[in-house]
Amino acid sequence: MVAAAAHALITQTKVAGIYDHAAGRHLRIAAEARGEHLQGFDGDRAAKFGGTLPELYDAADQSFVSIEIDGTTAKGYDRASSTHYSVMVTDRAVQLYDHGRSAWFAFDVQTA
């Protein structure tokens, strides 16, 4: 969810799907941003997510995720996992660093 949200917010393009390299599979996720407003749907978890920066609501976890955008990067805090994260976004990719797991995760983004 964070990867799709960050990509949509930073690039202002519609996310139509994401490939998760760590899981080795495509995720059915979509997100669209208009300025600081975001709406999205995670088909794998059958849940909506979205809101207005800096707080996004994840209906699947029934929790908020904070996100701060700075150019092509973002950082924030996931209240469901009590973990900070950092994100780097390019045209078609997202790299996410999970501070709780001390690990990087890579995603390829399909845009609409």
N, CA, C and O atoms as a MOPAC input file, in Angstrom:
PM7 MOZYME 1SCF
protein

 N      0.82200 1    -1.17900 1     0.00000 1
 C      0.00000 1     0.00000 1     0.00000 1
 C      0.87600 1     1.25600 1     0.00000 1
 O      0.61200 1     2.19800 1    -0.74700 1
 N      1.90100 1     1.26900 1     0.82400 1
 C      2.78100 1     2.44500 1     0.92300 1
 C      3.49200 1     2.70700 1    -0.40600 1
 O      3.61000 1     3.85700 1    -0.82700 1
 N      3.96000 1     1.66400 1    -1.05700 1
 C      4.65800 1     1.84400 1    -2.34100 1
 C      3.73400 1     2.45400 1    -3.38700 1
 O      4.13000 1     3.37700 1    -4.10000 1
 N      2.51600 1     1.95200 1    -3.48600 1
 C      1.54800 1     2.48000 1    -4.45700 1
 C      1.16700 1     3.91400 1    -4.12000 1
 O      1.09600 1     4.76300 1    -5.00900 1
 N      0.92200 1     4.18900 1    -2.84800 1
 C      0.53800 1     5.53400 1    -2.42100 1
 C      1.65700 1     6.53300 1    -2.69100 1
 O      1.41400 1     7.61100 1    -3.23300 1
 N      2.87300 1     6.17900 1    -2.31600 1
 C      4.00300 1     7.09100 1    -2.52300 1
 C      4.21000 1     7.37700 1    -4.00700 1
 O      4.43900 1     8.52400 1    -4.39000 1
 N      4.13100 1     6.34500 1    -4.84200 1
 C      4.32000 1     6.55000 1    -6.28700 1
 C      3.23900 1     7.46700 1    -6.85100 1
 O      3.54300 1     8.39700 1    -7.59800 1
 N      1.98600 1     7.21200 1    -6.50000 1
 C      0.89100 1     8.04100 1    -7.00600 1
 C      1.01700 1     9.48500 1    -6.54400 1
 O      0.79700 1    10.40800 1    -7.32900 1
 N      1.36800 1     9.68900 1    -5.28300 1
 C      1.48500 1    11.04400 1    -4.74100 1
 C      2.67300 1    11.80200 1    -5.32700 1
 O      2.56200 1    12.99300 1    -5.61700 1
 N      3.79900 1    11.13000 1    -5.50200 1
 C      5.00000 1    11.80200 1    -6.00000 1
 C      4.92400 1    12.06600 1    -7.49700 1
 O      5.28100 1    13.15600 1    -7.94400 1
 N      4.46600 1    11.09500 1    -8.28300 1
 C      4.44400 1    11.26600 1    -9.73700 1
 C      3.13500 1    11.83900 1   -10.25500 1
 O      3.06500 1    12.28800 1   -11.39900 1
 N      2.08500 1    11.82700 1    -9.41400 1
 C      0.74600 1    12.28200 1    -9.81500 1
 C      0.23500 1    11.49500 1   -11.02000 1
 O     -0.48500 1    12.03700 1   -11.85800 1
 N      0.61300 1    10.20300 1   -11.10800 1
 C      0.09300 1     9.30300 1   -12.12500 1
 C     -0.70000 1     8.19600 1   -11.44300 1
 O     -0.49100 1     7.90800 1   -10.26500 1
 N     -1.60800 1     7.57800 1   -12.18900 1
 C     -2.41700 1     6.48400 1   -11.64300 1
 C     -1.59400 1     5.20400 1   -11.60000 1
 O     -0.96200 1     4.82800 1   -12.58700 1
 N     -1.60600 1     4.54900 1   -10.46500 1
 C     -0.96800 1     3.24300 1   -10.31500 1
 C     -2.02000 1     2.18500 1   -10.63000 1
 O     -3.10100 1     2.18400 1   -10.04200 1
 N     -1.69900 1     1.27500 1   -11.56800 1
 C     -2.64100 1     0.23600 1   -11.97500 1
 C     -2.23600 1    -1.14700 1   -11.46600 1
 O     -3.00000 1    -2.10300 1   -11.59400 1
 N     -1.04600 1    -1.25500 1   -10.89400 1
 C     -0.56500 1    -2.52600 1   -10.36600 1
 C      0.88100 1    -2.40400 1    -9.95200 1
 O      1.57400 1    -1.46600 1   -10.34700 1
 N      1.33500 1    -3.35200 1    -9.15900 1
 C      2.70900 1    -3.33300 1    -8.66300 1
 C      3.26300 1    -4.75500 1    -8.68100 1
 O      2.56300 1    -5.71000 1    -8.34400 1
 N      4.52700 1    -4.88300 1    -9.07900 1
 C      5.21700 1    -6.16200 1    -8.97100 1
 C      6.13700 1    -6.09500 1    -7.77000 1
 O      7.01800 1    -5.23800 1    -7.69900 1
 N      5.93300 1    -6.99900 1    -6.82800 1
 C      6.72300 1    -7.06500 1    -5.60500 1
 C      7.86300 1    -8.05800 1    -5.82400 1
 O      7.62800 1    -9.26300 1    -5.90700 1
 N      9.09300 1    -7.55900 1    -5.91800 1
 C     10.24700 1    -8.42400 1    -6.18000 1
 C     10.50600 1    -9.39600 1    -5.03000 1
 O     10.87800 1   -10.54300 1    -5.27700 1
 N     10.32100 1    -8.97300 1    -3.79800 1
 C     10.57300 1    -9.85000 1    -2.64700 1
 C      9.59700 1   -11.03000 1    -2.63700 1
 O      9.98900 1   -12.16100 1    -2.35200 1
 N      8.33500 1   -10.76300 1    -2.94900 1
 C      7.32000 1   -11.82400 1    -2.96600 1
 C      7.31600 1   -12.58300 1    -4.28900 1
 O      6.79600 1   -13.69500 1    -4.37400 1
 N      7.90700 1   -11.96500 1    -5.33600 1
 C      7.94800 1   -12.58600 1    -6.64700 1
 C      6.59000 1   -12.69200 1    -7.30900 1
 O      6.29600 1   -13.66400 1    -8.00600 1
 N      5.75100 1   -11.66200 1    -7.07900 1
 C      4.41800 1   -11.70900 1    -7.68000 1
 C      3.84200 1   -10.31900 1    -7.90500 1
 O      4.28000 1    -9.33200 1    -7.31500 1
 N      2.83900 1   -10.28000 1    -8.78700 1
 C      2.11600 1    -9.04300 1    -9.06200 1
 C      1.06700 1    -8.82300 1    -7.98100 1
 O      0.38600 1    -9.76100 1    -7.56400 1
 N      0.94300 1    -7.59100 1    -7.53500 1
 C     -0.06400 1    -7.22600 1    -6.54600 1
 C     -1.17700 1    -6.47200 1    -7.24500 1
 O     -0.92200 1    -5.57100 1    -8.04400 1
 N     -2.41400 1    -6.84200 1    -6.94200 1
 C     -3.57300 1    -6.16100 1    -7.53200 1
 C     -3.87300 1    -4.93800 1    -6.67500 1
 O     -4.65300 1    -4.99700 1    -5.72500 1
 N     -3.23400 1    -3.83000 1    -7.03700 1
 C     -3.37800 1    -2.60800 1    -6.25300 1
 C     -3.45200 1    -1.41600 1    -7.20000 1
 O     -2.74400 1    -1.36200 1    -8.20500 1
 N     -4.30900 1    -0.47400 1    -6.87100 1
 C     -4.46400 1     0.73000 1    -7.68300 1
 C     -4.49900 1     1.94100 1    -6.76400 1
 O     -5.00800 1     1.87500 1    -5.64500 1
 N     -3.95200 1     3.04800 1    -7.25200 1
 C     -3.95500 1     4.28600 1    -6.46800 1
 C     -3.96100 1     5.48200 1    -7.40600 1
 O     -3.36800 1     5.45600 1    -8.48400 1
 N     -4.64500 1     6.52800 1    -6.96800 1
 C     -4.70900 1     7.76200 1    -7.74900 1
 C     -4.62800 1     8.94300 1    -6.79500 1
 O     -5.31000 1     8.97800 1    -5.77100 1
 N     -3.78400 1     9.91000 1    -7.14300 1
 C     -3.61800 1    11.11100 1    -6.32300 1
 C     -4.04200 1    12.33800 1    -7.10700 1
 O     -3.83900 1    12.43700 1    -8.31700 1
 N     -4.63200 1    13.25600 1    -6.38500 1
 C     -4.92800 1    14.59200 1    -6.92200 1
 C     -4.41200 1    15.57100 1    -5.88400 1
 O     -5.04400 1    15.82300 1    -4.85800 1
 N     -3.24300 1    16.11200 1    -6.18700 1
 C     -2.59300 1    16.96600 1    -5.20200 1
 C     -2.22900 1    16.14500 1    -3.98100 1
 O     -1.51300 1    15.14900 1    -4.08500 1
 N     -2.72400 1    16.56400 1    -2.81600 1
 C     -2.41300 1    15.86700 1    -1.56700 1
 C     -3.48500 1    14.85200 1    -1.17300 1
 O     -3.43600 1    14.29200 1    -0.07800 1
 N     -4.44800 1    14.61400 1    -2.05500 1
 C     -5.53000 1    13.66400 1    -1.78400 1
 C     -5.25300 1    12.35800 1    -2.52700 1
 O     -4.85500 1    12.36800 1    -3.69100 1
 N     -5.46700 1    11.23800 1    -1.84300 1
 C     -5.19700 1     9.93100 1    -2.43700 1
 C     -6.36900 1     8.99900 1    -2.19900 1
 O     -6.98000 1     9.00200 1    -1.13100 1
 N     -6.67300 1     8.19600 1    -3.21700 1
 C     -7.61700 1     7.09900 1    -3.04000 1
 C     -7.02500 1     5.88100 1    -3.71100 1
 O     -6.38400 1     5.97600 1    -4.75800 1
 N     -7.24900 1     4.72300 1    -3.08700 1
 C     -6.70200 1     3.50400 1    -3.65100 1
 C     -7.49000 1     2.29000 1    -3.22700 1
 O     -8.33700 1     2.35100 1    -2.33600 1
 N     -7.19000 1     1.16600 1    -3.89600 1
 C     -7.83300 1    -0.09400 1    -3.56800 1
 C     -6.80700 1    -1.20800 1    -3.69400 1
 O     -6.10900 1    -1.31400 1    -4.70200 1
 N     -6.72300 1    -2.03400 1    -2.66600 1
 C     -5.84400 1    -3.19600 1    -2.63700 1
 C     -6.70300 1    -4.42500 1    -2.89200 1
 O     -7.40400 1    -4.89300 1    -1.99400 1
 N     -6.65300 1    -4.94600 1    -4.10600 1
 C     -7.47500 1    -6.08500 1    -4.48700 1
 C     -7.09700 1    -7.36500 1    -3.78100 1
 O     -7.95300 1    -8.22200 1    -3.56300 1
 N     -5.83500 1    -7.51700 1    -3.41800 1
 C     -5.40500 1    -8.72100 1    -2.71000 1
 C     -5.96100 1    -8.77000 1    -1.28700 1
 O     -6.21100 1    -9.85100 1    -0.75300 1
 N     -6.15100 1    -7.61700 1    -0.68200 1
 C     -6.70000 1    -7.55500 1     0.67700 1
 C     -8.15800 1    -7.09600 1     0.67700 1
 O     -8.77300 1    -6.98600 1     1.73800 1
 N     -8.71500 1    -6.82600 1    -0.51000 1
 C    -10.10200 1    -6.35700 1    -0.66900 1
 C    -10.39300 1    -5.16600 1     0.24100 1
 O    -11.37800 1    -5.14700 1     0.98000 1
 N     -9.49600 1    -4.16200 1     0.16300 1
 C     -9.62200 1    -3.01900 1     1.07400 1
 C     -9.26500 1    -1.71000 1     0.39200 1
 O     -8.36600 1    -1.64700 1    -0.44700 1
 N     -9.98800 1    -0.67200 1     0.77200 1
 C     -9.68900 1     0.68600 1     0.31500 1
 C     -8.61500 1     1.29200 1     1.20200 1
 O     -8.43100 1     0.88800 1     2.35000 1
 N     -7.90300 1     2.28000 1     0.64100 1
 C     -6.97800 1     3.08900 1     1.41800 1
 C     -6.96400 1     4.48700 1     0.82700 1
 O     -7.28600 1     4.67200 1    -0.34700 1
 N     -6.59300 1     5.46700 1     1.63100 1
 C     -6.51700 1     6.82700 1     1.12100 1
 C     -6.70200 1     7.85700 1     2.19500 1
 O     -6.75600 1     7.54800 1     3.38500 1
 N     -6.80000 1     9.10800 1     1.74500 1
 C     -6.94900 1    10.23100 1     2.65600 1
 C     -6.21500 1    11.43900 1     2.12300 1
 O     -5.90800 1    11.53600 1     0.93500 1
 N     -5.94500 1    12.34800 1     3.02100 1
 C     -5.24200 1    13.58000 1     2.68800 1
 C     -3.94700 1    13.63800 1     3.48800 1
 O     -3.92800 1    13.37600 1     4.69100 1
 N     -2.85900 1    13.98900 1     2.79000 1
 C     -1.55900 1    14.08100 1     3.47500 1
 C     -1.65400 1    14.96000 1     4.71300 1
 O     -2.37100 1    15.96000 1     4.69800 1
 N     -0.95900 1    14.61700 1     5.76600 1
 C      0.04300 1    13.56000 1     5.87000 1
 C     -0.49900 1    12.22000 1     6.37300 1
 O      0.29400 1    11.31600 1     6.63100 1
 N     -1.80500 1    12.05700 1     6.52100 1
 C     -2.35900 1    10.81700 1     7.07000 1
 C     -3.20200 1    10.06600 1     6.04200 1
 O     -4.10700 1    10.63800 1     5.43300 1
 N     -2.90100 1     8.79300 1     5.85500 1
 C     -3.68000 1     7.91700 1     4.99300 1
 C     -4.27500 1     6.81200 1     5.85400 1
 O     -3.64200 1     6.34000 1     6.79900 1
 N     -5.49900 1     6.40100 1     5.52100 1
 C     -6.15800 1     5.34700 1     6.27600 1
 C     -6.15000 1     4.06400 1     5.47800 1
 O     -6.53200 1     4.05200 1     4.30800 1
 N     -5.71400 1     2.98000 1     6.10700 1
 C     -5.69200 1     1.65200 1     5.50000 1
 C     -6.83600 1     0.84500 1     6.10900 1
 O     -6.75400 1     0.41600 1     7.26000 1
 N     -7.90400 1     0.63800 1     5.33400 1
 C     -9.09200 1    -0.04300 1     5.85900 1
 C     -8.81700 1    -1.50300 1     6.20800 1
 O     -9.47300 1    -2.04700 1     7.09600 1
 N     -7.87100 1    -2.14900 1     5.53700 1
 C     -7.56500 1    -3.55000 1     5.82700 1
 C     -7.00900 1    -3.69600 1     7.24500 1
 O     -7.41100 1    -4.59500 1     7.98300 1
 N     -6.09200 1    -2.81700 1     7.61700 1
 C     -5.48800 1    -2.86000 1     8.95400 1
 C     -6.25800 1    -2.00400 1     9.95700 1
 O     -5.97000 1    -2.03300 1    11.15400 1
 N     -7.23600 1    -1.24500 1     9.46800 1
 C     -7.98300 1    -0.29000 1    10.28600 1
 C     -7.01000 1     0.58900 1    11.08100 1
 O     -7.12200 1     0.75200 1    12.29600 1
 N     -6.05200 1     1.14700 1    10.33100 1
 C     -4.98300 1     1.92500 1    10.94000 1
 C     -4.53200 1     3.04000 1     9.99100 1
 O     -4.79000 1     3.00400 1     8.78800 1
 N     -3.86100 1     4.01400 1    10.56700 1
 C     -3.34400 1     5.13200 1     9.78400 1
 C     -1.86100 1     4.94600 1     9.48900 1
 O     -1.11600 1     4.35300 1    10.26900 1
 N     -1.46100 1     5.47300 1     8.33800 1
 C     -0.06400 1     5.51600 1     7.91600 1
 C      0.25500 1     6.97300 1     7.63200 1
 O     -0.43700 1     7.61800 1     6.84500 1
 N      1.29500 1     7.49400 1     8.26400 1
 C      1.69900 1     8.87300 1     7.96400 1
 C      2.69400 1     8.82600 1     6.80700 1
 O      3.46300 1     7.87500 1     6.66100 1
 N      2.65900 1     9.88400 1     5.98600 1
 C      3.58200 1     9.96500 1     4.85400 1
 C      3.92000 1    11.42800 1     4.59500 1
 O      3.03600 1    12.27900 1     4.49700 1
 N      5.21900 1    11.70200 1     4.48700 1
 C      5.72000 1    13.03500 1     4.16800 1
 C      6.46400 1    12.95500 1     2.85400 1
 O      7.39200 1    12.15900 1     2.71400 1
 N      6.07100 1    13.77000 1     1.89000 1
 C      6.69000 1    13.78400 1     0.56400 1
 C      7.73600 1    14.88800 1     0.50600 1
 O      7.50400 1    16.01000 1     0.95800 1
 N      8.90300 1    14.54700 1    -0.06500 1
 C      9.97100 1    15.52500 1    -0.28100 1
 C     10.61800 1    15.22200 1    -1.62900 1
 O     11.54500 1    14.41700 1    -1.71500 1
 N     10.12700 1    15.86800 1    -2.66900 1
 C     10.64600 1    15.62100 1    -4.02200 1
 C     10.29400 1    14.23100 1    -4.48800 1
 O      9.11600 1    13.89800 1    -4.61700 1
 N     11.31300 1    13.40100 1    -4.74700 1
 C     11.07600 1    12.02900 1    -5.20000 1
 C     11.24500 1    11.01100 1    -4.07500 1
 O     11.35100 1     9.81000 1    -4.32300 1
 N     11.26700 1    11.50100 1    -2.84100 1
 C     11.36900 1    10.60500 1    -1.69100 1
 C     10.20900 1    10.85200 1    -0.73600 1
 O      9.53900 1    11.88400 1    -0.78700 1
 N      9.99900 1     9.88500 1     0.12300 1
 C      8.96800 1    10.01000 1     1.15300 1
 C      9.43200 1     9.25100 1     2.38300 1
 O     10.28000 1     8.36200 1     2.30800 1
 N      8.85900 1     9.62000 1     3.50600 1
 C      9.13100 1     8.88000 1     4.73800 1
 C      7.86400 1     8.93100 1     5.57700 1
 O      6.99600 1     9.78000 1     5.37200 1
 N      7.77600 1     8.01400 1     6.51700 1
 C      6.58700 1     8.00300 1     7.33600 1
 C      6.61000 1     6.92000 1     8.39200 1
 O      7.64300 1     6.32500 1     8.69800 1
 N      5.41000 1     6.68700 1     8.94200 1
 C      5.25700 1     5.74900 1    10.04400 1
 C      3.97100 1     4.94900 1     9.84900 1
 O      2.89800 1     5.51700 1     9.64100 1
 N      4.09200 1     3.63900 1     9.91800 1
 C      2.95300 1     2.73600 1     9.79500 1
 C      2.51100 1     2.35000 1    11.20100 1
 O      3.21700 1     1.62200 1    11.90000 1
 N      1.35100 1     2.83300 1    11.61100 1
 C      0.88700 1     2.57500 1    12.96400 1
 C      0.51100 1     1.10800 1    13.20200 1
 O      0.61900 1     0.61500 1    14.32500 1
 N      0.07200 1     0.41100 1    12.15000 1
 C     -0.30600 1    -1.00200 1    12.29900 1
 C      0.89600 1    -1.86200 1    12.69400 1
 O      0.77800 1    -2.75900 1    13.52900 1
 N      2.05200 1    -1.58200 1    12.08800 1
 C      3.25700 1    -2.36900 1    12.39000 1
 C      4.21800 1    -1.64100 1    13.33000 1
 O      5.26200 1    -2.18000 1    13.69600 1
 N      3.85800 1    -0.40800 1    13.72200 1
 C      4.71900 1     0.42300 1    14.58500 1
 C      6.12400 1     0.54500 1    14.00500 1
 O      7.11900 1     0.38400 1    14.71200 1
 N      6.18900 1     0.83600 1    12.69200 1
 C      7.45400 1     0.86500 1    11.97500 1
 C      7.59400 1     2.11500 1    11.11800 1
 O      6.64100 1     2.54000 1    10.46500 1
 N      8.79100 1     2.70100 1    11.12400 1
 C      9.11000 1     3.79400 1    10.21900 1
 C      9.54600 1     3.20900 1     8.88000 1
 O     10.01200 1     2.07200 1     8.80700 1
 N      9.38700 1     4.00300 1     7.82300 1
 C      9.81900 1     3.58200 1     6.49700 1
 C     10.33400 1     4.78500 1     5.72400 1
 O     10.02100 1     5.93100 1     6.04600 1
 N     11.13800 1     4.50200 1     4.69000 1
 C     11.62900 1     5.51200 1     3.75000 1
 C     11.38900 1     4.96800 1     2.34500 1
 O     11.47500 1     3.76100 1     2.11800 1
 N     11.08600 1     5.86500 1     1.40000 1
 C     10.75500 1     5.45800 1     0.03500 1
 C     11.48700 1     6.34700 1    -0.96400 1
 O     11.59300 1     7.56000 1    -0.78200 1
 N     11.99600 1     5.70700 1    -2.03900 1
 C     12.55900 1     6.42900 1    -3.18100 1
 C     11.74100 1     6.03100 1    -4.40700 1
 O     11.51400 1     4.84500 1    -4.64700 1
 N     11.29700 1     7.02700 1    -5.18400 1
 C     10.42100 1     6.78300 1    -6.33300 1
 C     11.07600 1     7.25100 1    -7.62300 1
 O     11.65800 1     8.33400 1    -7.67800 1
 N     10.97400 1     6.41700 1    -8.66900 1
 C     11.34700 1     6.81800 1   -10.02400 1
 C     10.09900 1     6.65400 1   -10.89100 1
 O      9.02900 1     6.32600 1   -10.37900 1
 N     10.22800 1     6.87800 1   -12.19600 1
 C      9.07100 1     6.80400 1   -13.09300 1
 C      8.30100 1     5.49800 1   -12.98200 1
 O      7.07000 1     5.51300 1   -12.97300 1
 N      8.98600 1     4.38900 1   -12.90000 1
 C      8.32600 1     3.07400 1   -12.92000 1
 C      8.74400 1     2.15700 1   -11.77000 1
 O      8.49000 1     0.95400 1   -11.82600 1
 N      9.37500 1     2.69700 1   -10.73500 1
 C      9.84200 1     1.84300 1    -9.64800 1
 C      9.77100 1     2.55400 1    -8.29900 1
 O      9.78600 1     3.78100 1    -8.20300 1
 N      9.69300 1     1.72800 1    -7.27400 1
 C      9.70800 1     2.21800 1    -5.88800 1
 C     10.65900 1     1.33300 1    -5.09500 1
 O     10.61100 1     0.10600 1    -5.19100 1
 N     11.52200 1     1.97100 1    -4.31100 1
 C     12.34900 1     1.23500 1    -3.36600 1
 C     11.94200 1     1.69300 1    -1.97500 1
 O     11.92000 1     2.88900 1    -1.68200 1
 N     11.62000 1     0.72500 1    -1.12200 1
 C     11.12600 1     1.01800 1     0.21900 1
 C     12.06800 1     0.40700 1     1.24400 1
 O     12.40800 1    -0.77300 1     1.16200 1
 N     12.48500 1     1.21300 1     2.20600 1
 C     13.30600 1     0.71000 1     3.30400 1
 C     12.44000 1     0.62500 1     4.55400 1
 O     11.91600 1     1.63400 1     5.02600 1
 N     12.29500 1    -0.57800 1     5.08300 1
 C     11.52300 1    -0.83300 1     6.29500 1
 C     12.49900 1    -0.79000 1     7.47400 1
 O     13.31600 1    -1.69500 1     7.64500 1
 N     12.40600 1     0.26600 1     8.28400 1
 C     13.34000 1     0.43600 1     9.39600 1
 C     13.16600 1    -0.64500 1    10.45600 1
 O     14.13900 1    -1.01800 1    11.11200 1
 N     11.95300 1    -1.15400 1    10.63800 1
 C     11.70100 1    -2.20200 1    11.62200 1
 C     12.37700 1    -3.51100 1    11.26500 1
 O     12.86000 1    -4.22500 1    12.14400 1
 N     12.41300 1    -3.83000 1     9.97300 1
 C     13.02800 1    -5.07400 1     9.50600 1
 C     14.45400 1    -4.86700 1     9.01400 1
 O     15.14800 1    -5.82900 1     8.68600 1
 N     14.89600 1    -3.59700 1     8.96200 1
 C     16.22500 1    -3.24500 1     8.45000 1
 C     16.45900 1    -3.86400 1     7.07400 1
 O     17.49200 1    -4.48500 1     6.82200 1
 N     15.46600 1    -3.68000 1     6.18300 1
 C     15.54600 1    -4.30500 1     4.86500 1
 C     14.95400 1    -3.40600 1     3.78600 1
 O     14.03200 1    -2.62800 1     4.03000 1
 N     15.52300 1    -3.54000 1     2.56700 1
 C     15.02100 1    -2.85600 1     1.37900 1
 C     14.05600 1    -3.75500 1     0.62800 1
 O     14.23300 1    -4.97300 1     0.60400 1
 N     13.02800 1    -3.16400 1     0.01000 1
 C     12.07400 1    -3.88500 1    -0.82400 1
 C     11.91500 1    -3.10900 1    -2.12600 1
 O     11.81600 1    -1.88200 1    -2.11600 1
 N     11.89000 1    -3.83200 1    -3.25100 1
 C     11.80400 1    -3.20200 1    -4.56700 1
 C     10.48500 1    -3.56300 1    -5.23800 1
 O     10.01700 1    -4.69900 1    -5.15700 1
 N      9.88900 1    -2.56000 1    -5.90900 1
 C      8.61600 1    -2.73200 1    -6.59800 1
 C      8.69300 1    -2.08500 1    -7.98200 1
 O      9.19800 1    -0.97100 1    -8.12400 1
 N      8.18900 1    -2.78700 1    -8.99700 1
 C      7.99700 1    -2.19200 1   -10.31200 1
 C      6.54200 1    -1.73400 1   -10.37300 1
 O      5.64900 1    -2.44300 1    -9.90800 1
 N      6.30000 1    -0.55200 1   -10.94600 1
 C      4.97900 1     0.03600 1   -10.95600 1
 C      4.40500 1     0.06100 1   -12.36400 1
 O      5.07300 1     0.48000 1   -13.30900 1
 N      3.15100 1    -0.39600 1   -12.49800 1
 C      2.42100 1    -0.28800 1   -13.74800 1
 C      1.51100 1     0.93800 1   -13.60800 1
 O      0.77400 1     1.06600 1   -12.63100 1
 N      1.57400 1     1.83100 1   -14.59400 1
 C      0.74300 1     3.02300 1   -14.54300 1
 C     -0.36600 1     2.91600 1   -15.57800 1
 O     -0.26000 1     2.19300 1   -16.56900 1
 N     -1.43400 1     3.66100 1   -15.31300 1
 C     -2.59300 1     3.64100 1   -16.21900 1
 C     -2.55600 1     4.83600 1   -17.13800 1
 O     -3.44500 1     4.99900 1   -17.97400 1

